[in-house]
Amino acid sequence: MKRRRLQQFHEQAARWSPSPEQAVQAAELTEAIERALAQLPETRRTIFLLSRYHGLSYREIAEVMGISVKTVETQMGRALRFLTQHLQPLT
């Protein structure tokens, strides 16, 4: 039953097309996110990207980067606070 619902969701999503206004808003948001990410220190940005874009766990990130899990947690918290503050005006 779950598989069927998931398939229906994917079919509906494939048919969805954003309005021109939604497409512009999405592009502006994407640009704002990229600008904010570029302002993060390199290690913090790498940790954020590995977690959010590549789906690595904190433990996996710590192993790949040769740092402690606590450092990953701290840097992610700082990255998320920074991004929230810099992207707040857009919401």
Secondary structure, DSSP 8 states (H G I E B T S, - for coil): -HHHHHHHHHHHHHH----HHHHHHHHHHHHHHHHHHHHS-HHHHHHHHHHHTT---HHHHHHHHT--HHHHHHHHHHHHHHHHHHHGGG-
